[in-house]
Amino acid sequence: MMKLFSKLGIGTVQFGLDYGVANSSGQTSEHEVREIMNFSLQNHIDTLDTAIAYGQSERVLGDVGIDHWKVVTKLPNYPNDCIDVDEWVNEQFSQSLTRLKQKRVYALLLHRPSDLLTNYGETLYKCLSDLKSNGLIEKLGVSVYSPSELSPILDRFDVDLVQAPVNIFDRSFEISGLGEKLKESGIEFHARSIFLQGLLLMKAESRPEKFSKWNKSFEALDKWLAINNKTALEAALKYVDQLSFVDKLIVGVNSKVNLEQILAALGSSCGDIPVFYDYEDLRLITPSRWSEL
C-alpha cells in the first residue's frame, strides 16, 4: 500500500488559481490545502508539482510548510524583451525559492521548453545546469504537451525529468514508444492531465456542449465503464498507473475528500482499458486549444 500511493504527486495549480473545466469549487482554501498535505504525507505521498505561473500556489505552499516534500516547480515563458538570460533565470528562481521558503527544490522545469530551441537556448540550458551543479536543484527538465514537442529537445539536450499529459484519451507517449525510451535512458517521467482537467470524470449531462463533437468517444468510454462496473476515476488512474515508464502520477485535488476518493480508486483493480479516442482531431486532448471549440 505504501508503494502504491507513493507513486502519486499532488498537483497544486488549484491552490493558486480557479482552474479546471470541471472545477466548481474555485481556488482551494489554505485550510483545505493543509488538510490535503497532511493526509498526503500520512499516505506516503511526498511530491508536489507547482509553477511560478500557478498564481499564488508557491506562496501558499511556503506558508503551509513543505520541508518534507519533493518540490517540482517551473520557470515561466522567457520574455521576448529580456536580453540577460542568466539574470532572468536566477531572479525568477530566487523569487520562487523565497515564496516556497526553501533553500533548494527537487526539480526545476521549463514551462515552455521550445525556449531551448531558440538562439538563447544554449545559454538557458547552461543556467539550469549551473543551478544543478550548485546543488540548488537535483533535476532539470521540461514540461511538454506531446512526443513531437519533446523529441527535438532530447536531440540537443540532456534532461533529467519530463512532465507530459497522459490519460485514457491521450496515449501518445505509450503509442509512440517514447515513454519507454525515456525509461531506458533513466529519465524520470511525471504524468499530468490524467483527468484532462476533469473532463474525463464528468457525467454526460454535465459535459460542456462544445465537446459534443466527440460524443462517440465519450459514449464508448461510458459503455465500457458500465459493462465493467468501474468509475471514470478508477479507469483514468489505473490506465496511467499501469504504464511502466510513468514514475509519478500528478493529480490535482481540491479537498481531502477528493484525495480520499483518488486513493480508493487507485487501490482498485481495473484490467485492460481499450482505446476510445482516434486522434483525428487533437483539439480534444489539448486544453490550450479548447477556446477554438
C-alpha positions in Angstrom: 0.0 0.0 0.0 2.9 2.4 0.8 4.5 1.8 -2.6 1.1 2.2 -4.3 0.4 5.7 -3.0 4.0 6.9 -3.0 3.7 7.0 -6.8 1.2 9.9 -6.6 2.2 13.5 -6.7 0.0 16.4 -5.8 -0.7 19.0 -8.5 -1.1 22.4 -6.9 -2.5 24.6 -9.6 -5.8 24.8 -7.8 -4.0 26.0 -4.7 -3.2 29.2 -6.6 -5.9 29.6 -9.3 -9.5 28.8 -10.1 -8.6 26.1 -12.6 -10.2 23.2 -14.5 -13.2 22.8 -16.8 -14.9 20.6 -14.1 -13.9 22.7 -11.1 -17.0 24.1 -9.4 -15.4 24.9 -6.1 -12.9 27.5 -7.2 -9.4 28.0 -5.7 -8.7 25.7 -2.8 -8.6 27.4 0.6 -5.4 27.4 2.6 -7.1 25.4 5.4 -8.1 22.7 2.8 -4.5 22.8 1.4 -3.2 21.9 4.9 -5.7 19.1 5.2 -4.7 17.7 1.8 -1.0 17.9 2.5 -1.2 16.4 6.0 -3.3 13.5 4.6 -0.9 13.1 1.7 2.1 12.6 4.0 0.2 10.1 6.1 -0.2 8.1 2.9 3.4 8.4 1.9 2.8 10.9 -0.9 5.8 13.3 -0.9 5.9 15.1 -4.3 4.4 18.5 -5.0 4.1 19.9 -8.5 3.8 23.7 -8.8 4.9 26.5 -11.1 5.6 30.3 -11.0 2.6 30.6 -13.3 0.2 29.0 -10.9 -1.0 32.2 -9.3 -0.5 32.1 -5.5 0.4 28.4 -5.4 4.1 28.8 -4.4 3.3 31.3 -1.7 0.5 29.1 -0.3 2.9 26.1 -0.2 5.5 28.2 1.5 3.1 29.4 4.2 1.8 25.9 4.8 5.3 24.4 5.0 6.9 22.0 2.6 10.1 20.9 4.3 9.2 17.2 4.0 8.3 17.3 0.3 10.0 16.9 -3.0 9.0 20.1 -4.9 8.9 20.4 -8.6 8.4 23.9 -9.9 8.6 25.6 -13.3 10.0 28.7 -14.9 7.6 30.8 -16.9 7.9 31.6 -20.6 11.1 33.5 -21.3 10.0 37.1 -22.2 10.8 38.4 -25.7 12.2 41.7 -24.5 14.6 40.2 -22.0 18.3 40.4 -23.0 20.0 38.8 -20.0 19.1 35.1 -19.8 21.3 34.4 -16.7 19.9 37.3 -14.7 16.3 36.4 -15.6 16.7 32.7 -14.7 18.4 33.5 -11.4 15.9 36.2 -10.4 12.9 34.0 -11.3 14.3 31.0 -9.4 15.4 33.1 -6.4 11.9 34.6 -6.1 10.4 31.1 -6.4 12.6 29.8 -3.5 11.6 32.8 -1.4 7.9 32.2 -1.9 8.4 28.5 -1.2 10.6 29.3 1.8 13.1 26.7 0.6 16.9 26.8 0.0 16.6 24.3 -2.9 14.0 22.2 -4.7 13.9 18.7 -6.2 13.4 19.8 -9.8 13.1 22.9 -12.0 11.3 22.5 -15.3 10.8 24.9 -18.3 7.1 25.6 -18.8 7.8 26.4 -22.5 10.6 24.0 -23.5 10.7 25.4 -27.0 12.7 28.2 -25.5 15.6 25.8 -25.6 15.4 25.7 -29.4 15.9 29.5 -29.8 19.1 31.3 -30.2 19.3 31.8 -26.4 18.6 28.1 -25.8 22.1 27.0 -25.0 22.5 29.9 -22.5 19.2 29.0 -20.9 20.3 25.3 -20.5 23.6 26.3 -19.0 21.8 28.4 -16.4 19.7 25.4 -15.4 22.8 23.2 -15.4 24.6 25.7 -13.1 21.7 25.6 -10.6 22.0 21.8 -10.6 25.8 22.0 -10.2 25.4 24.3 -7.3 23.0 22.0 -5.5 20.0 24.3 -5.8 18.1 21.7 -7.8 18.5 18.0 -8.1 17.0 17.6 -11.5 16.4 19.8 -14.5 13.7 19.2 -17.1 10.8 20.2 -19.3 7.0 20.2 -19.2 5.8 19.3 -22.7 2.5 18.5 -24.5 3.5 15.8 -26.9 6.3 13.5 -28.1 6.8 15.7 -31.2 7.5 18.6 -28.9 9.9 16.7 -26.8 12.0 14.8 -29.5 13.9 17.8 -30.9 14.8 18.8 -27.3 16.2 15.4 -26.5 18.2 15.5 -29.6 20.1 18.5 -28.3 20.0 18.5 -24.5 20.2 16.1 -21.6 17.3 16.4 -19.2 16.6 14.5 -16.0 12.8 14.8 -15.8 10.0 15.1 -18.3 6.4 16.0 -17.4 3.7 15.4 -20.0 0.0 14.7 -20.4 -1.0 11.0 -20.2 -4.6 9.9 -20.0 -7.1 7.4 -21.4 -7.7 9.7 -24.4 -4.1 10.9 -24.8 -1.9 7.8 -25.2 0.7 9.4 -27.4 3.7 8.6 -25.1 2.7 5.0 -25.0 1.8 4.6 -28.7 4.9 6.4 -29.9 7.2 4.3 -27.7 8.9 7.5 -26.4 7.8 6.8 -22.9 9.7 3.5 -22.8 12.7 5.2 -24.4 12.8 7.7 -21.6 12.7 4.9 -19.1 15.6 3.1 -20.8 17.5 6.4 -20.7 16.9 6.8 -17.0 14.8 10.0 -17.5 12.2 10.4 -14.8 8.6 10.8 -16.2 5.7 12.6 -14.4 2.3 12.1 -16.0 -0.1 15.1 -15.7 -3.5 15.9 -17.1 -4.6 12.4 -16.1 -8.2 13.6 -15.8 -7.9 16.0 -18.7 -8.8 18.9 -16.4 -11.7 16.8 -15.0 -13.3 16.4 -18.4 -12.9 12.6 -18.3 -14.7 12.4 -15.0 -17.8 14.4 -15.9 -21.2 12.9 -16.5 -22.6 13.2 -20.0 -25.3 15.7 -18.8 -22.6 17.9 -17.2 -20.1 17.9 -20.1 -19.9 21.3 -21.9 -21.7 21.2 -25.3 -18.6 22.2 -27.2 -17.2 18.7 -26.6 -20.2 17.0 -28.3 -18.2 16.6 -31.5 -16.5 13.7 -29.7 -19.7 12.1 -28.2 -18.8 8.7 -29.8 -15.6 8.5 -27.8 -17.3 9.5 -24.6 -20.1 7.1 -25.2 -17.7 4.3 -25.8 -15.9 5.1 -22.5 -19.2 5.3 -20.6 -20.4 2.0 -22.1 -17.1 0.3 -21.1 -17.4 1.7 -17.6 -20.9 0.4 -17.2 -20.2 -3.1 -18.5 -17.1 -3.4 -16.3 -18.8 -1.7 -13.3 -16.0 0.8 -13.0 -15.9 4.5 -12.4 -14.2 7.0 -14.7 -11.9 7.9 -11.8 -10.8 4.3 -11.5 -10.2 3.9 -15.2 -8.4 7.3 -15.5 -6.0 6.4 -12.7 -5.4 2.8 -13.4 -4.6 3.3 -17.1 -1.7 5.7 -16.2 -0.6 3.7 -13.2 -0.1 0.5 -15.3 2.3 2.2 -17.6 5.8 1.1 -16.7 7.5 4.3 -17.8 5.4 6.5 -15.5 7.3 7.4 -12.3 4.7 9.8 -10.8 1.0 10.4 -11.4 0.4 14.1 -10.8 -3.2 14.6 -9.7 -4.9 17.9 -9.0 -7.0 17.8 -5.9 -9.2 20.4 -4.3 -10.1 18.7 -1.0 -9.1 16.0 1.4 -12.3 14.1 0.4 -11.3 14.4 -3.2 -7.9 12.8 -2.4 -9.5 10.1 -0.4 -11.6 9.2 -3.4 -8.4 9.1 -5.6 -6.6 6.8 -3.2 -9.6 4.4 -3.1 -9.8 4.4 -6.9 -6.1 3.8 -7.2 -6.4 0.8 -4.9 -8.9 -0.9 -7.1 -8.3 -3.3 -9.9 -9.3 -2.4 -13.5 -7.9 -4.8 -16.1 -7.1 -3.7 -19.7 -8.6 -0.5 -20.8 -9.4 -0.2 -24.5 -8.7 2.7 -26.8 -11.6 5.2 -27.0 -10.2 8.1 -29.0 -8.8 8.0 -32.5 -6.6 11.1 -32.6 -8.1 12.5 -35.8 -8.7 15.9 -34.1 -6.1 16.8 -31.4 -8.2 19.7 -30.0 -10.0 17.4 -27.6 -6.8 16.4 -25.8 -5.2 19.9 -25.9 -6.9 22.1 -23.3 -5.0 25.2 -24.6 -7.0 24.8 -27.8 -10.4 24.4 -26.2 -11.1 28.1 -26.9 -11.2 27.1 -30.6 -14.3 24.9 -30.0 
